[in-house]
Amino acid sequence: MTLNPIGLIVKTVPEAQQTADHLETWLKARDVKVQRIHPDAIHSAPSKTACHSPTDRQLACVFVLGGDGTFLSAVRWIGEAPVPILGVKFGEVGFLAEIATEDLFAAAEAVVQKNYAIQQRMRLAISVIRDGIERCAESVLNDVVINTGTLARLALIPTYINDHYLTTFRADGLIVSSPTGSTAYSMAAGGPVVHPQVPGIVMTPICPFTLTNRPLVVPDTTRILIKPEEQSTNLILTLDGQAGLDIQHGDTILITKSPHPVHMIQIPDGEYFDVLKAKLSWSGGRA
């Protein structure tokens, strides 16, 4: 039994909402308090910073019924609070979902009985400095994307590793992802799949003009500094696909490992590689 309520964040589709209704009834029948978080609440997380006070999130854990977008919104809403979170697949891809719909109530029973483990997933901390002032400070679970909003226009992205100049990416953009985010946009752009427990950060150029610009994995202790050149116009910085802002010449983008990981619930017999094989249809497996 839990002292704090279990939070439910549900995608606004009838199937997910109906399943959440059944789950809420099931939990209350076991004297478990439930807090249903409205989608408007998670989408109204501040754009200046995703770092909330832990006192804002007094929940035993959070179930997310939806796709990866709903899950990322929930993570952004939780912020720095070490609230365990479990994804239930109701989307098309669902790399972040730990369980399928048919396993929901078995997983809920495991959570109520506290028969689960916590896997910490690294987040990235992003800071945007303009004229000496921090314009944006956010944390992301998946990725940071810098690209151009203008058609057929290359972005020039000078990049530094630990204050040492690396290269100027000439590409449609640059993706900087966590290991968890390596199976998202980065993978679609040709980046490697990195196991969530590998302590690294992935840098993947998007359609690079120079074929020698290849995806790069750096240690998670690395400070990545990006300073867009004056020739690059209409640059957009996108954070987990949830928030974005315009970038201009003179801005400095700093990306490091966040000190606040996401606490993902891992149900017994859950296996990362099973999800990976199913989603990528390896060995004839189907999603």
C-alpha positions in Angstrom: 0.0 0.0 0.0 1.2 3.5 -0.7 1.0 6.6 1.5 1.0 9.0 -1.5 -1.4 8.7 -4.4 -0.6 7.2 -7.7 -0.7 9.7 -10.6 -2.4 8.9 -13.9 -1.4 10.9 -17.0 -3.5 9.8 -20.0 -3.4 10.5 -23.7 -6.6 12.2 -24.9 -7.9 9.2 -26.9 -11.0 7.2 -26.0 -9.2 3.8 -25.6 -6.5 5.3 -23.3 -9.1 7.2 -21.3 -11.4 4.1 -20.8 -8.4 2.0 -19.8 -7.4 4.7 -17.3 -11.0 4.6 -15.9 -10.7 0.9 -15.3 -7.3 1.3 -13.7 -8.5 4.0 -11.4 -11.4 1.8 -10.2 -9.0 -1.1 -9.8 -6.6 0.9 -7.7 -9.3 2.5 -5.5 -10.8 -1.0 -4.8 -7.4 -1.7 -3.2 -7.5 1.5 -1.1 -4.9 3.2 -3.3 -5.4 6.9 -3.8 -5.4 8.1 -7.4 -4.6 11.6 -8.7 -5.7 12.1 -12.3 -3.5 14.7 -13.9 -5.2 16.6 -16.7 -3.3 16.8 -20.0 -3.5 20.6 -19.9 -1.5 20.6 -16.7 1.4 18.7 -18.2 1.5 20.7 -21.3 1.6 24.0 -19.3 5.0 23.2 -17.8 7.0 26.5 -18.0 9.3 27.0 -21.0 11.9 28.9 -19.0 12.8 25.9 -16.9 11.5 22.3 -16.4 12.9 22.2 -12.9 10.1 22.0 -10.4 10.4 21.7 -6.6 10.1 18.1 -5.4 7.3 19.3 -3.0 5.2 19.9 -6.1 5.0 16.3 -7.0 4.1 14.3 -3.8 3.2 11.1 -5.7 4.1 7.5 -5.1 4.6 7.0 -8.8 3.0 8.0 -12.1 1.5 5.8 -14.8 1.5 7.3 -18.3 -1.0 5.8 -20.7 0.0 7.0 -24.1 2.8 7.2 -26.6 6.3 8.6 -26.4 5.0 12.2 -26.7 2.8 11.8 -23.7 5.6 10.2 -21.8 8.0 13.0 -22.6 5.4 15.6 -21.5 4.9 13.7 -18.2 8.7 13.6 -17.6 8.9 17.4 -18.2 6.0 17.9 -15.8 7.6 15.9 -13.1 10.8 17.9 -13.4 13.5 17.3 -10.8 11.3 15.3 -8.5 12.5 11.7 -8.1 9.0 10.4 -8.8 9.0 6.8 -10.4 7.3 6.7 -13.7 5.9 3.8 -15.8 4.9 4.0 -19.5 2.0 2.0 -20.9 2.0 1.9 -24.7 -0.9 3.6 -26.5 1.1 5.2 -29.3 2.6 4.1 -32.6 6.2 3.6 -31.6 6.4 3.4 -27.8 10.2 3.0 -27.1 9.6 4.6 -23.7 6.7 2.4 -22.7 7.8 -0.3 -20.3 4.7 -2.4 -20.7 2.0 -3.2 -23.2 -1.7 -2.6 -22.5 -2.5 -6.2 -21.9 0.1 -6.3 -19.1 -1.2 -3.2 -17.3 -3.0 -4.7 -14.4 -0.2 -7.2 -13.7 2.2 -4.3 -13.6 -0.2 -2.3 -11.4 -0.3 -5.2 -9.0 3.6 -5.3 -8.9 3.6 -1.5 -8.2 1.1 -1.8 -5.4 3.1 -4.6 -3.9 6.3 -2.6 -4.5 7.7 -5.5 -6.5 9.7 -3.5 -9.0 13.1 -1.9 -9.6 14.0 1.6 -10.5 16.2 2.3 -13.5 17.7 5.7 -13.7 17.7 7.2 -17.1 20.1 10.1 -17.8 18.7 13.5 -18.8 20.5 16.3 -20.6 20.7 19.8 -19.1 20.5 22.6 -21.6 21.3 26.3 -21.1 21.0 29.0 -23.7 23.0 32.2 -22.9 22.4 35.5 -24.8 24.2 38.7 -23.9 25.4 37.1 -20.7 21.9 36.3 -19.5 20.5 32.7 -19.3 17.6 32.8 -21.6 16.6 29.2 -21.2 17.4 26.4 -18.8 15.8 23.0 -19.4 16.2 19.3 -18.9 15.4 16.7 -21.6 15.1 12.9 -21.6 15.5 12.3 -25.3 17.2 15.0 -27.3 18.1 18.5 -28.2 17.8 19.4 -31.9 19.2 22.4 -33.6 18.0 22.9 -37.2 17.0 25.5 -39.7 13.5 26.6 -40.2 14.3 27.7 -43.8 14.0 25.2 -46.7 17.1 24.1 -48.5 19.4 26.2 -46.2 22.4 24.6 -44.5 23.1 25.4 -40.8 26.7 26.2 -39.8 27.1 24.8 -36.2 30.5 25.4 -34.6 30.8 22.8 -31.8 33.2 22.6 -28.9 33.9 19.6 -26.6 35.1 20.7 -23.1 35.9 24.1 -24.5 38.1 22.5 -27.3 36.9 23.2 -30.8 35.7 20.1 -32.5 34.3 21.1 -35.9 31.7 23.2 -37.6 28.9 21.0 -38.7 27.5 21.9 -42.1 24.2 20.1 -42.1 20.5 20.5 -41.9 20.9 20.4 -38.2 22.5 18.6 -35.2 20.9 16.2 -32.7 22.4 15.8 -29.3 20.7 12.9 -27.5 20.9 10.8 -24.4 21.2 7.1 -24.6 17.5 6.8 -24.1 16.9 9.3 -27.0 19.3 7.3 -29.3 16.2 5.3 -30.5 14.3 8.5 -31.4 15.2 11.2 -34.0 18.9 10.4 -33.8 18.3 6.8 -35.0 16.2 8.1 -37.8 19.1 10.3 -38.8 21.5 7.4 -38.9 22.8 7.6 -35.3 23.7 4.5 -33.3 21.4 2.7 -30.8 23.0 3.1 -27.4 21.8 1.1 -24.4 20.2 3.4 -21.7 22.9 2.4 -19.1 25.8 3.4 -21.3 27.3 6.6 -19.9 27.5 8.6 -23.1 26.0 11.4 -25.1 25.3 11.0 -28.9 25.9 13.7 -31.4 24.2 13.1 -34.8 24.4 15.6 -37.7 21.2 15.7 -39.9 22.0 15.2 -43.5 25.6 16.6 -43.3 27.0 18.4 -46.3 30.4 16.8 -45.6 30.2 13.0 -45.6 33.1 12.8 -43.1 30.8 14.3 -40.4 29.7 11.1 -38.7 27.7 10.4 -35.6 29.8 10.7 -32.5 29.4 9.2 -29.0 31.2 11.2 -26.2 31.4 10.5 -22.4 28.6 11.7 -20.3 31.0 14.0 -18.4 31.5 16.1 -21.6 30.5 19.7 -21.9 29.1 20.4 -25.4 29.2 24.0 -26.4 27.5 25.2 -29.6 27.9 28.8 -31.0 25.9 29.3 -34.2 27.7 31.3 -36.9 26.4 34.6 -38.2 25.6 33.0 -41.6 23.2 30.6 -40.0 19.7 32.2 -39.8 16.3 31.0 -38.7 17.8 28.4 -36.4 15.4 26.6 -34.0 16.3 24.8 -30.8 13.8 22.0 -30.0 13.7 20.2 -26.7 12.3 16.7 -26.6 9.9 17.8 -29.3 7.9 19.5 -26.5 9.3 23.1 -26.6 11.3 25.2 -28.9 12.9 28.6 -29.3 14.6 30.7 -31.9 18.4 30.8 -31.9 20.5 33.6 -33.3 24.1 34.5 -33.8 25.8 35.3 -30.5 23.8 32.7 -28.5 25.7 30.1 -26.7 24.1 26.6 -26.1 25.6 24.5 -23.3 24.6 20.8 -23.1 25.7 18.6 -20.2 24.5 15.6 -18.2 21.7 16.6 -15.9 22.2 15.8 -12.2 18.5 14.8 -12.1 17.8 11.5 -13.9 14.4 10.1 -14.7 13.4 7.2 -12.4 11.7 4.7 -14.6 9.9 1.7 -13.1 11.2 -1.6 -14.3 8.7 -4.5 -13.8 10.1 -8.0 -13.2 10.8 -9.9 -16.5 10.9 -6.6 -18.4 13.8 -6.5 -20.8 15.0 -3.6 -22.9 16.2 -5.8 -25.7 12.8 -7.4 -26.1 11.3 -3.9 -26.7 14.1 -3.1 -29.1 13.8 -6.3 -31.1 10.0 -5.9 -31.3 10.1 -2.2 -32.4 12.9 -2.8 -35.0 11.4 -6.1 -36.2 14.6 -8.0 -35.6 14.6 -11.8 -36.2 11.1 -11.5 -37.6 9.6 -10.0 -34.5 6.7 -7.6 -34.9 5.8 -4.4 -32.9 
